[in-house]
Amino acid sequence: MPALPASTNWSKVAGSPARSAASWLSSAASAKARATMGEARRALITGANGQDGRLLSRLLLAKGYQVTGTSHTAAGGSSAEGVALHRCSLRADAEVIALVDALRPHEIYNFAAFSTGSGMFDDPVAMGDVNGLGPVRLLEAIRRVDPSIRLFQASSSEMFGRRSPAPQGPATPLDPRSPYGAAKQYAHAMVDVYRKHHGLFACSGILFNHESPLRPLAFVTRKVVHAAVEIAAGRAEHVVLGDLESRRDWGHASDHVRAAWMMLQAETPTDQVIATGVTHSIRDLAALAFGAVGLDYRDHVRIDPNFRRPSESVDLVGDPRGMRALGWHPKVNFPQLIAEMIAAEQRSLSNIIEEGTSPDVPEG
């Protein structure tokens, strides 16, 4: 879809600031009436090719939604889930507004983010633009096009730090430890601004670590699981990690995206922490992964301080009581998560041996 020209007269664009309150209220009432009459709800997922976008696509399609996704690299085509993809950069105001105006979704889920797993300090300018300003461009597009559209913003536990005592909840003071966390904090604050000042149904889900077989190899869970399967198959001898004692509140990504959907079905928009409330160490991860393939991790894990992330000044463990009040509970525990990832990795290895397929992201 072509982007709107820079000279677009926004007073003539549907949903622009010149649009009257009566006009948008009429639109909102019409949307509610269409939903009541059984029209399929429309959802737009940014970052639809990522782990969270793919799992959310599966969830929404199963619920009968019409789902559209975005990718900053896609040029038409569809995702592995069959979701139509549009190229849209969250760095481009006109592209974002034009897409929202063309699709008129009922719900938008923003999972697009600049992240490399361990590289929370990589390219802070890009992180600020995509992770910080990108969500604001979505909020502004909703305000201009149709204020009845609901937005879920994927916030991050990286926003917490030294002044964020455990367990962390929605009201815990933020103290980001990286450019990634700082950019997420800005977007998080702007969601609150647009909710209070413009009356949008916008909410932030503060996502703690969430994994699945769709995680790329840059993430430590997938790195360890992949190594365990490769070593058991005789294709490698060891894996190098930075720290075995670091702890994480790990959940299954399918549970976390289900929480995102539930937040947009609530009567009122609120910010919530999406977490299990339970932590495990990387040592626990290694013991489970290697144990699942009949190995002792102590024989195959090497420690290199160069792989260690900057020291964390607070234990990161989420307080999910707010989500529990909405009826959400995790369905998959940590051992089950690792077992699922091991099984997917073993299937992927079989495909590599038999068909020569890529090992980077196994099917989940």
C-alpha positions as a printed Julia matrix, in Angstrom:
364×3 Matrix{Float64}:
   0.0     0.0    0.0
   1.56    3.36  -1.0
   2.32    5.81   1.76
   0.47    9.11   1.93
   2.52   12.02   0.58
   4.22   14.3    3.07
   1.99   17.16   1.92
  -1.22   15.39   2.94
  -3.83   17.82   4.28
  -4.77   16.12   7.52
  -7.92   18.22   7.89
  -9.29   16.16   4.99
  -8.19   12.77   6.27
 -10.89   10.74   8.02
 -10.38   10.89  11.76
  -8.11   13.95  11.64
  -8.15   16.51  14.46
 -10.71   18.47  12.42
 -13.16   15.61  12.72
 -16.02   16.49  15.05
 -16.76   14.69  18.3
 -20.2    13.82  16.99
 -18.62   12.24  13.93
 -16.32    9.93  15.88
 -19.01    9.02  18.39
 -21.24    8.06  15.49
 -18.38    5.93  14.08
 -17.86    4.23  17.45
 -21.56    3.48  17.75
 -21.56    2.09  14.23
 -18.58   -0.15  15.0
 -20.32   -1.45  18.12
 -23.46   -2.11  16.12
 -21.5    -4.04  13.48
 -19.89   -6.16  16.18
 -23.32   -6.84  17.69
 -24.6    -7.98  14.3
 -21.85  -10.58  14.11
 -19.28   -8.89  11.89
 -15.87  -10.49  12.35
 -13.55   -8.35  14.42
 -10.51   -7.01  12.61
  -7.09   -7.01  14.21
  -3.8    -5.49  13.09
  -0.61   -7.01  14.51
   2.64   -5.15  14.08
   5.66   -7.42  14.08
   3.48  -10.27  12.84
   6.47  -12.37  11.76
   8.0   -12.43  15.24
   7.37  -14.99  17.95
   4.6   -13.02  19.66
   2.99  -11.88  16.43
   2.81  -15.41  15.09
   1.37  -16.87  18.27
  -1.15  -14.05  18.59
  -2.13  -14.57  14.94
  -2.93  -18.21  15.7
  -5.0   -17.23  18.72
  -7.02  -14.55  16.92
  -7.61  -16.63  13.81
  -8.95  -19.43  16.02
 -11.35  -16.88  17.53
 -12.66  -15.89  14.1
 -10.84  -12.58  13.69
  -9.81  -11.09  10.38
  -6.09  -10.63  11.01
  -3.64   -8.43   9.14
   0.01   -8.07  10.0
   2.88   -5.72   9.33
   6.55   -6.24   8.74
   9.19   -3.62   7.99
  10.56   -5.94   5.3
   7.44   -7.61   3.87
   6.32   -6.61   0.4
   2.97   -8.33   0.21
   2.59  -12.05   0.76
   1.6   -13.66   4.02
   3.06  -15.0    7.25
   3.49  -18.67   8.1
   0.05  -18.47   9.7
  -1.52  -17.22   6.45
  -1.91  -13.64   7.67
  -1.66  -11.0    4.94
   1.38   -8.8    5.51
   1.82   -5.12   4.73
   5.13   -3.35   4.7
   4.95   -0.59   7.27
   7.75    1.11   9.12
   6.95    2.45  12.57
   9.5     5.16  11.82
   7.25    6.66   9.14
   4.27    8.72  10.35
   2.5     8.74   7.0
   2.85    4.98   6.48
   1.37    4.23   9.9
  -1.58    6.59   9.5
  -2.29    5.41   5.95
  -2.33    1.75   6.99
  -4.62    2.3    9.98
  -6.93    4.4    7.79
  -7.05    1.72   5.08
  -7.62   -1.25   7.4
  -9.78    0.33  10.13
  -9.09   -2.49  12.61
 -11.03   -2.86  15.83
  -7.86   -3.82  17.71
  -4.15   -3.12  17.21
  -1.44   -5.16  18.93
   1.99   -3.56  18.79
   4.65   -6.24  19.01
   7.05   -4.57  16.6
  10.29   -3.71  18.37
  13.99   -3.37  17.8
  15.58   -6.15  19.84
  18.5    -8.54  19.48
  18.0   -10.62  22.62
  21.23   -9.85  24.46
  21.89   -6.57  22.65
  19.83   -4.19  24.79
  22.49   -1.52  24.2
  22.78   -2.0   20.43
  21.9     1.04  18.29
  20.12    3.23  20.87
  18.97    5.69  18.19
  17.06    3.0   16.31
  15.67    1.66  19.58
  14.41    5.11  20.51
  12.74    5.61  17.14
  11.12    2.19  16.78
  10.44    1.22  20.4
   9.78    4.7   21.75
   8.29    6.83  18.98
   6.78    3.95  16.99
   3.98    3.29  19.5
   3.26    7.02  19.66
   2.8     7.05  15.89
   0.22    4.28  16.33
  -1.54    6.21  19.09
  -1.63    9.32  16.93
  -2.95    7.34  13.96
  -5.76    5.98  16.14
  -6.57    9.47  17.4
  -6.73   10.83  13.86
  -8.44    7.92  12.11
 -10.83    6.33  14.62
 -10.54    6.8   18.4
 -12.66    3.7   19.0
  -9.76    1.44  17.94
  -8.22   -0.38  20.9
  -4.44   -0.62  21.29
  -2.25   -3.08  23.15
   1.32   -1.9   23.63
   3.96   -4.52  24.47
   5.93   -2.95  27.3
   8.87   -4.72  28.9
  10.31   -5.73  32.26
  13.49   -4.03  31.0
  11.84   -0.83  32.28
  12.53   -1.94  35.86
  15.83   -1.44  37.68
  17.52   -0.52  40.95
  14.55    1.54  42.21
  12.04   -1.18  41.26
  11.7    -3.56  44.22
  10.55   -7.12  43.61
   7.97   -8.3   42.86
   7.25   -5.71  40.17
   3.66   -4.69  39.49
   2.0    -2.0   37.34
   2.6     0.66  40.03
   6.26   -0.24  40.7
   8.6     2.71  39.98
  10.35    2.41  36.63
  14.12    2.62  36.39
  15.28    1.33  32.98
  18.72   -0.26  32.74
  19.31    0.05  28.99
  18.39    2.09  25.9
  15.87   -0.63  25.08
  14.18   -0.22  28.48
  14.31    3.58  28.29
  12.6     3.61  24.89
   9.94    1.22  26.17
   9.4     3.48  29.19
   8.7     6.47  26.95
   6.13    4.52  24.94
   4.61    3.19  28.17
   4.18    6.74  29.49
   2.66    7.96  26.23
   0.04    5.21  26.31
  -1.06    6.62  29.66
  -1.05   10.18  28.25
  -3.25    9.26  25.28
  -5.57    7.23  27.5
  -6.09   10.09  29.96
  -5.93   13.1   27.64
  -7.62   11.69  24.52
  -9.8     8.98  26.05
  -8.33    6.16  23.96
  -8.71    2.53  24.93
  -4.97    1.97  25.08
  -3.15   -0.25  27.51
   0.35   -1.52  28.14
   1.17   -5.08  29.08
   4.53   -5.21  30.87
   5.84   -8.46  29.48
   8.35  -10.45  31.47
  10.46  -13.08  29.69
   8.3   -15.28  27.5
   9.55  -18.06  25.28
   8.46  -20.69  22.78
   9.99  -22.85  20.04
   9.72  -19.77  17.79
  12.43  -17.87  19.68
  15.53  -17.03  17.58
  18.9   -18.43  18.6
  20.01  -15.06  20.0
  17.87  -15.69  23.1
  19.4   -17.74  25.91
  16.49  -20.2   26.24
  16.68  -21.2   22.58
  20.5   -21.13  22.66
  20.62  -23.64  25.5
  17.87  -25.87  24.09
  19.47  -25.87  20.64
  22.88  -26.72  22.12
  21.49  -29.6   24.18
  19.9   -31.23  21.14
  22.97  -30.64  18.96
  25.33  -32.09  21.59
  23.1   -35.13  22.16
  23.2   -35.76  18.4
  26.99  -35.58  18.35
  27.02  -32.37  16.3
  28.62  -30.21  19.02
  30.53  -30.66  22.27
  29.71  -27.69  24.49
  27.88  -24.37  24.78
  29.32  -21.13  26.17
  27.23  -19.09  28.63
  27.99  -16.03  30.71
  26.25  -16.68  34.01
  24.36  -19.63  35.43
  22.95  -17.87  38.49
  21.02  -15.09  36.73
  17.29  -15.6   37.26
  14.31  -14.83  35.05
  10.53  -14.92  35.33
  10.02  -17.14  32.26
   6.59  -17.91  30.85
   5.23  -19.37  27.64
   4.68  -16.79  24.92
   1.28  -18.27  24.05
   0.12  -17.49  27.59
   1.45  -13.94  27.32
  -0.28  -13.13  24.03
  -3.52  -14.57  25.43
  -3.16  -12.07  28.27
  -2.74   -9.28  25.71
  -6.0   -10.28  24.03
  -7.8   -10.43  27.39
  -6.66   -6.91  28.24
  -8.36   -5.55  25.12
 -11.62   -7.34  25.99
 -11.87   -5.69  29.41
 -14.44   -3.01  30.2
 -11.79   -0.39  30.9
  -8.17   -0.03  29.74
  -5.49   -0.67  32.33
  -1.78   -1.36  32.38
  -0.86   -4.81  33.67
   2.16   -6.97  34.4
   2.16  -10.19  32.38
   4.32  -12.68  34.23
   4.22  -16.0   36.06
   5.43  -14.67  39.41
   8.02  -17.49  39.58
  11.72  -17.28  38.71
  14.22  -19.87  37.5
  17.97  -19.6   37.01
  19.89  -20.25  33.82
  21.31  -23.22  35.71
  17.73  -24.54  36.07
  17.24  -24.0   32.34
  20.42  -25.9   31.48
  19.6   -28.76  33.86
  16.14  -29.21  32.34
  17.26  -28.93  28.73
  20.25  -31.25  28.99
  18.38  -33.63  31.27
  15.64  -33.95  28.65
  18.17  -35.41  26.21
  19.89  -37.63  28.77
  22.91  -35.42  29.47
  24.4   -33.64  32.47
  24.77  -29.95  31.7
  27.9   -29.76  33.88
  29.76  -31.81  31.29
  28.92  -29.47  28.42
  28.45  -25.89  29.67
  31.44  -23.54  29.58
  31.42  -20.17  31.36
  32.93  -17.1   29.7
  32.57  -13.74  31.53
  32.53  -11.98  28.15
  29.08  -13.42  27.58
  27.73  -12.01  30.84
  25.13   -9.25  30.63
  25.65   -6.12  32.77
  24.91   -6.96  36.4
  21.28   -6.57  37.39
  20.58   -4.57  40.51
  17.18   -6.07  41.28
  15.49   -9.44  41.05
  13.04   -9.37  38.17
   9.88  -11.23  39.1
   6.45  -10.04  38.07
   3.38   -9.58  40.24
   0.54  -10.92  38.06
  -2.31  -10.27  40.49
  -3.88   -7.69  38.19
  -4.05  -10.17  35.32
  -5.42  -12.84  37.63
  -8.25  -10.45  38.47
  -9.07  -10.45  34.75
  -9.25  -14.25  34.84
  -5.81  -14.98  33.37
  -3.59  -17.79  34.57
  -0.6   -19.37  32.8
  -1.41  -22.73  31.24
   2.19  -23.84  30.67
   4.78  -24.1   33.44
   8.54  -23.79  33.01
   9.41  -27.53  32.74
   6.61  -27.96  30.19
   7.92  -24.97  28.22
  11.44  -26.41  28.02
  10.12  -29.86  27.11
   8.11  -28.32  24.26
  11.14  -26.42  23.01
  13.31  -29.55  23.14
  10.73  -31.53  21.14
  10.52  -28.77  18.5
  14.31  -28.59  18.29
  14.55  -32.34  17.79
  11.99  -32.15  14.96
  13.98  -29.32  13.42
  17.19  -31.35  13.59
  15.48  -34.28  11.9
  14.42  -31.93   9.08
  17.96  -30.61   8.78
  19.37  -34.1    8.46
  16.7   -35.34   6.07
  15.89  -32.24   4.03
  18.54  -29.64   4.76
  16.13  -27.07   6.21
  17.31  -24.1    8.27
  17.76  -24.6   12.03
  17.16  -20.96  13.0
  13.47  -21.07  13.92
  11.78  -24.48  14.29
   8.06  -24.8   13.84
   6.23  -24.51  17.16
